[in-house]
Amino acid sequence: MKAKSYLCPAMNKSIKPNQNQPDTKKIQVTHMFDGISKSYDILNRIITLGIDVLWRKRVVKMLINEHPKSLLDIATGTGDLVIELAKLDADKIIGLDISPGMLEIGRRKVKSKQLDSRIEMQLGDSEALHFDDQTFDAVTIAFGVRNFENLDLGLQEIFRVLKPNGTLIVLETAVPKNPILKIFYSFYTQKIMPFVGNIFSNDQSAYQYLSDSAAIFPCGEAFNNILQKNGFIHVEDFPQTLGVSSIYFGKKP
């Protein structure tokens, strides 16, 4: 599998769900996801046309040859990725999220699939992980890193809890490189996504934030450089579906 790197502008500003409110990004993001938790899954399927399911399967496929026995899924949300991770032969699987509302949906899904004996869903802060050093063989994050209040701090915490030679895999939105695709992508994310979000969740501002945060996220080579700056090696990025998302792979030395 060969990585195809592409360039995105480095993130040069901080963005919150509500720029006019004094609360920190972390507090606002927590409240936002609590508010849209009940409609989040169906909106994900609609907005991504169901392709996000395929992306998560690819994340798990990349981990097969790593043979992780202990897994942490950060920003686990409603549990889609952590449930997919249960297909691996792991002894310990933890899904962690800062939003109680999202976790509650996730716990129900895990239980409905009779995976509650293998998967533990925990409330926690990605920038202050409550785990000991060198606890996990692999850490995954799907559509969560752009919601970190302090990206470097979050990555440093992940680095801390990974075992030596541990693996980090990040699935995140990206901006297509092709100029024509970029125009359609911008229209879709800036106009269609918030409109659909308002219909199904009655919260257009939440999906406007998700769109805006995706537009300024340092994808491609820019994010590779951030991972390397925070100590990760063998860093690669794998663009997905015309470059609208990317899977990042890195190792702890």
N, C-alpha and C positions, 0 to 999 in steps of 0.2 A: 504494500500500500504506500503510494508516494504522495507526499504532501505537496499542495500547490499553494504557495504563499501569495498573498495579495496585500495591498496597502489600504489602510483606512486612516483617517485623521486621528491623531492622538486626542484623548479626551482632555479638553482644556478648561472645562468648567464643571461645577457641581450642579446637579439638578435634583429637585425634590418633587414629590407629587403635587405639592402646593407651595410655590415659591414665596407666596405672600404670608405664609404662616410661620411663626417663630420656632415651632417644634423641629427637632432634628430630623434628618432624612430617615434615620432608623425608626423613630416613632411614627412618622408619617407612612412609611412603607408598611409597617406592621398593621396600622389601622386600615390602610388601603386594601391589603390582602384579606384582612378579616371581613371587610365589607363586600368583596367580590368572590369570596370563597365558594359560595353555593353555585355560582354560575361559571366559575373559572374553567372547569373541564370542558363543558360544552362550547364555550367561547374559544378555547384553545383549538378544538377540533375544527370549528368553523373558520377561524382566522388563518390557520395553517393548512386548511383543506385536508387535515388528517395526516400530513406529512411528518409532523412532530413525533408521531408514534414510530415511524421508520428511523428517525434520527436517534431516538433513545435505544432502539434495538442495535444500532451501529455502535453506540457507546459501550453497551454490554459486550458486543462482539470483540471490541478492541481489548477488553479486559480478560477474555478467555485465556489467552496465552500467558497472562501475568499470574494466574492461579491464586488470586487473593483469598485469604481465609477470614480477614476482618475488613469490613467495608463501612464507610461513612458517606451518606448522601446528604450534602448540605443544601439548604434551601429546598428541601424535599417537597414542600407544598402539599398537594393532595396525593402524593405518593406514586405517581406514574413511573418514575425512574427506579425508585427503590423496590417497587414490585417487580419490575423487569430484572433488577439485579438478583432477585431471589432465584433466578434460573441458574446462577453460578453456584458452584460447590463451595459456599462460604459458611463458616461456623457462626460468624457474628455480623449482623447487618443492622445498621442504625440509620434511620431517617431523622434529620434534624431541621427544625424550622423555627423562625421567630414569631410566626403568626399562629395563635391558638385556633383561629377559625379554619385555616387551611389544614392544620394538623388533625383537627376533628374529622374533617372529610377524609383525610388520608387514613386515619385509624379505621374508619368504617370500611373503606375499600380493602385494606389489608385483612381485616377480619372476614369480610365477605368472600375473600379468596382463600381463606383458611391458612393465612401466612403469618398470623399473629404470634405463633410459636417461634418463628424464624426472624421476624422483623420487629424491631423495637422503635417506635416513633417517640421522639423526644423534643421538648421545647428547649431552644437554646439560641445563642447569639453566635453567628459565624465569626465575629471579630473578637470573641472572648470564649473560645471553646472550653468546655468543662471536662475535657479529657486529659489524661496524662500524656507526657511526651512519648512519641514513638508507639502509638497505640494501634494504628491502622495500616494495613497493607495497601489500601487504595482509598482515595477520596474522589467522589464525583459531585458535579454541580451542573444542573440543567436550568438555564435561563435564570440564574441567580446572582452571578458575580456583578452584573451591572447595577444591582440594587444595594451592593455593599456601600456603606457610608465612607469607609476608608479601605480602598481596594488593596493597598499594600499590606495593611494590618491584617486583613482577612486572609491574604495569601501567605503571610508569615505564620499565622495560626495553623493553617493547613499544613505548611511545611513542618511545623513543630510536632503535630500529632501523627504525621506519617513516619513509618519505620524507614530505616535506610533502605534504599532501592525501591521505596514505595512509589506508587503511581497516582498522578492527578490527571483526571479527564474532565474537561469543561465543555459543555454544550452551550453555545450562546448565539444570539442573533448577530448578523453581520450586514454590512452594506455591500451590494453587488458591485463588482469592478466595472462591468460593462456599462457605458454611459446611458444607453437606451434602457437597459434593465433598471438602472439606478433611478431614472425618471418614473417608471412604473412603480418601482418599490417605494419611492418617496410619496407618490400619490396614494398608494394603497395604505401605507402605514400612517400617513398624516391625516387622511380624509376618511378612508373606509373603516379602518380599525376603530377609531373613536366613535364613529357612527354606529357600527355594529355593537360595540361595547355598551353604548347608551341604550340600545334596544333591549339587550338581554340582561344587563346588570343595573341599568339606570344609573350608571356612573361613567359618564363620558370622560371625566377628568383622569380617572385611573388609567384608561387605555390611551389617553393622550400622553400621560407620563411614560407608559411602557413604550410608546412609539418614540417619544423624544429621547428617552434614555438609550434606546437602541441606536438612534441616529448619531449620538456622540460617543458611543462606546468605542474604545481603541481596539478594533478588531484586526485580524490578520497578523502581519508582522509586528504591528505596534503592541499587541497583547503578548505575542511571543517574547518581545523584549522585556515586558514587565515581568513575565514569569521568570525569565533568566535573571533579571535584576534581583528577584527575591529568592534566588538560589537553585531554581529548577534547571535540570540538564536534559539533553536529548529532546528538546522542545520542538514540536511540529504542530502545524495546523492543517486541517483537512476541510476545505470548503464544501458545503452541502447544498444541493438543489439550487444551482445557478448562483451560488454565493450569498443566499439570504440568511444562512446560518453557518456556523463553523464548529468543528470539534477540535479541541486543543489537547495535546498529549504532552506530559512532562514527567520527569522522574526526580526523586530526591536522591542525591548522591549516597 
